[in-house]
């Protein structure tokens, strides 16, 4: 069983802890650990790794035109503040009906795509464009929510080339820290 003494939690060993290593690097950069650091040694893992990469290869990559599709990648900096193993929510920003909409929760466990009324109102779409919905939604805690209606909207994801899809959202009038939830139906469209 792996145990991290820094996090006081299971999931990874202390020696493998990215967050601890990043914390130590920050302390070194700020000069708090001068007596423990060899001044002639490279400062930090990132600079050491960068020195190993041939400069020629880096120059070639800069001269080459960017590929049509950019891969989404995560660096060690993205792990800052994350306790591993984690089940943190994925929250994204998408272009919805040509409006930049932030705080969209990606929930692969949701069987529908939800748009909260406070966000719907900011889109300035008349409520008479909502299609009636007779089936209520059942929330995680078992509560029943009656949607105000459904609406088809264009959603743009990614950078060039952007993926534009039509998604059907159920509009609900209930408090939420999110503007929308994209569930399995929307994920299928966004992955296409």
C-alpha positions as CSV (number, residue, x, y, z in Angstrom):
1,X,0.0,0.0,0.0
2,X,1.5,3.3,-1.1
3,X,1.4,6.1,1.5
4,X,2.4,9.8,1.2
5,X,3.6,11.3,4.4
6,X,3.2,14.8,3.0
7,X,-0.5,14.3,2.2
8,X,-1.0,11.8,5.0
9,X,-3.0,9.8,2.6
10,X,-2.8,6.6,0.5
11,X,-2.4,6.5,-3.3
12,X,1.2,7.3,-4.0
13,X,4.6,7.2,-2.1
14,X,6.1,10.3,-0.6
15,X,9.1,10.0,-3.0
16,X,6.7,10.1,-6.0
17,X,4.7,13.1,-4.7
18,X,4.6,15.7,-7.4
19,X,3.0,18.3,-5.2
20,X,5.7,17.9,-2.5
21,X,8.5,18.2,-5.2
22,X,6.8,21.3,-6.6
23,X,6.6,22.8,-3.0
24,X,10.3,22.1,-2.4
25,X,11.2,23.7,-5.8
26,X,9.2,26.8,-4.9
27,X,11.0,27.1,-1.5
28,X,14.3,26.7,-3.3
29,X,13.5,29.4,-5.9
30,X,12.4,31.7,-3.1
31,X,15.7,31.2,-1.3
32,X,14.4,29.5,1.8
33,X,16.5,26.4,1.5
34,X,19.9,27.9,0.5
35,X,21.9,25.8,3.1
36,X,20.5,22.6,1.6
37,X,21.0,23.3,-2.0
38,X,24.1,23.0,-4.1
39,X,24.4,26.3,-5.9
40,X,26.2,24.8,-8.9
41,X,23.4,22.2,-9.5
42,X,20.5,23.0,-11.9
43,X,17.6,24.7,-10.1
44,X,14.7,22.4,-10.2
45,X,13.6,19.4,-12.2
46,X,12.0,21.4,-15.1
47,X,15.2,23.2,-15.9
48,X,17.2,20.0,-15.6
49,X,14.9,18.2,-18.0
50,X,15.0,21.2,-20.4
51,X,18.8,21.1,-20.5
52,X,18.6,17.5,-21.6
53,X,16.5,18.3,-24.6
54,X,18.7,19.3,-27.6
55,X,18.4,22.9,-28.5
56,X,18.3,22.0,-32.2
57,X,15.2,20.0,-31.8
58,X,13.5,22.8,-30.0
59,X,14.3,25.2,-32.8
60,X,13.0,22.8,-35.4
61,X,9.7,22.5,-33.6
62,X,9.3,26.3,-33.5
63,X,9.9,26.6,-37.2
64,X,7.5,23.9,-38.2
65,X,3.9,25.1,-38.9
66,X,1.4,24.1,-36.1
67,X,-0.6,21.0,-36.8
68,X,-4.3,21.4,-37.5
69,X,-5.2,19.6,-34.3
70,X,-3.6,20.5,-30.9
71,X,-3.4,17.8,-28.3
72,X,-4.7,18.6,-24.8
73,X,-1.9,17.8,-22.4
74,X,-1.3,18.2,-18.7
75,X,1.9,19.0,-17.1
76,X,3.1,18.5,-13.5
77,X,2.0,22.0,-12.7
78,X,-1.6,20.8,-13.3
79,X,-1.2,18.5,-10.3
80,X,-0.6,21.3,-7.9
81,X,-3.3,21.2,-5.2
82,X,-4.6,17.8,-6.4
83,X,-4.6,14.9,-3.9
84,X,-4.0,11.6,-5.7
85,X,-5.9,9.5,-6.4
86,X,-8.4,12.2,-7.2
87,X,-12.0,12.4,-8.4
88,X,-12.1,16.2,-8.8
89,X,-14.8,17.5,-11.2
90,X,-13.9,18.6,-14.7
91,X,-15.1,22.1,-15.3
92,X,-14.7,23.7,-18.7
93,X,-15.5,26.8,-20.8
94,X,-17.4,26.4,-24.0
95,X,-18.9,28.7,-26.6
96,X,-22.7,28.4,-26.4
97,X,-24.7,30.2,-29.0
98,X,-21.7,32.5,-29.6
99,X,-21.4,33.4,-25.9
100,X,-18.4,32.2,-23.8
101,X,-19.9,30.2,-21.0
102,X,-17.7,29.3,-18.1
103,X,-18.3,26.9,-15.2
104,X,-19.7,24.0,-17.3
105,X,-19.4,20.7,-15.3
106,X,-18.6,17.6,-17.3
107,X,-20.5,14.8,-15.7
108,X,-20.3,11.4,-17.5
109,X,-22.7,10.0,-15.0
110,X,-25.5,12.5,-16.0
111,X,-28.0,11.1,-18.5
112,X,-28.9,14.5,-19.9
113,X,-27.4,18.0,-20.6
114,X,-28.6,20.7,-18.2
115,X,-28.7,24.5,-18.6
116,X,-29.5,26.4,-15.4
117,X,-32.0,29.2,-15.7
118,X,-29.6,31.9,-14.5
119,X,-27.3,31.1,-17.5
120,X,-30.3,30.7,-19.9
121,X,-31.5,34.2,-18.9
122,X,-28.0,35.7,-19.7
123,X,-28.2,34.2,-23.2
124,X,-31.2,36.5,-23.8
125,X,-33.2,33.7,-25.6
126,X,-37.0,34.2,-25.2
127,X,-38.6,31.6,-23.0
128,X,-41.2,30.9,-25.7
129,X,-38.5,29.1,-27.7
130,X,-38.3,26.4,-25.0
131,X,-40.0,23.1,-26.1
132,X,-42.2,21.6,-23.5
133,X,-40.8,18.7,-21.5
134,X,-43.2,16.4,-19.5
135,X,-40.7,14.1,-17.9
136,X,-39.3,15.3,-14.6
137,X,-35.6,15.0,-13.6
138,X,-34.6,13.0,-10.5
139,X,-31.6,14.5,-8.8
140,X,-28.7,12.7,-7.0
141,X,-30.5,13.0,-3.6
142,X,-33.8,11.7,-5.1
143,X,-35.4,15.2,-5.4
144,X,-37.7,15.7,-8.5
145,X,-37.1,18.8,-10.7
146,X,-39.5,19.8,-13.5
147,X,-37.6,21.3,-16.4
148,X,-38.9,24.6,-17.8
149,X,-38.3,23.1,-21.2
150,X,-35.7,22.0,-23.7
151,X,-33.7,23.9,-26.3
152,X,-31.3,23.1,-29.0
153,X,-28.2,25.2,-29.1
154,X,-24.9,25.3,-31.0
155,X,-21.9,24.5,-28.8
156,X,-18.3,25.1,-29.9
157,X,-15.5,23.2,-28.3
158,X,-11.7,23.3,-28.6
159,X,-9.3,25.5,-30.5
160,X,-8.7,25.4,-34.3
161,X,-10.2,23.4,-35.8
162,X,-13.1,23.9,-33.6
163,X,-15.8,21.3,-33.1
164,X,-19.4,22.7,-33.5
165,X,-22.3,20.5,-32.4
166,X,-26.0,21.0,-31.7
167,X,-26.9,20.0,-28.2
168,X,-30.3,19.7,-26.5
169,X,-30.3,21.2,-23.0
170,X,-33.0,20.8,-20.4
171,X,-33.5,24.2,-18.7
172,X,-34.0,24.0,-15.0
173,X,-34.7,26.7,-12.4
174,X,-32.7,25.5,-9.4
175,X,-29.6,26.9,-7.7
176,X,-26.3,25.7,-8.9
177,X,-22.6,26.9,-8.8
178,X,-22.4,25.8,-12.4
179,X,-24.0,27.3,-15.5
180,X,-24.5,24.0,-17.2
181,X,-23.9,20.3,-16.9
182,X,-22.8,18.3,-20.0
183,X,-23.6,14.7,-19.5
184,X,-23.4,11.5,-21.6
185,X,-25.4,12.9,-24.6
186,X,-23.2,16.0,-24.9
187,X,-20.0,14.1,-24.3
188,X,-20.9,11.8,-27.2
189,X,-21.4,14.8,-29.5
190,X,-18.3,16.6,-28.3
191,X,-16.1,13.5,-28.8
192,X,-17.4,13.0,-32.3
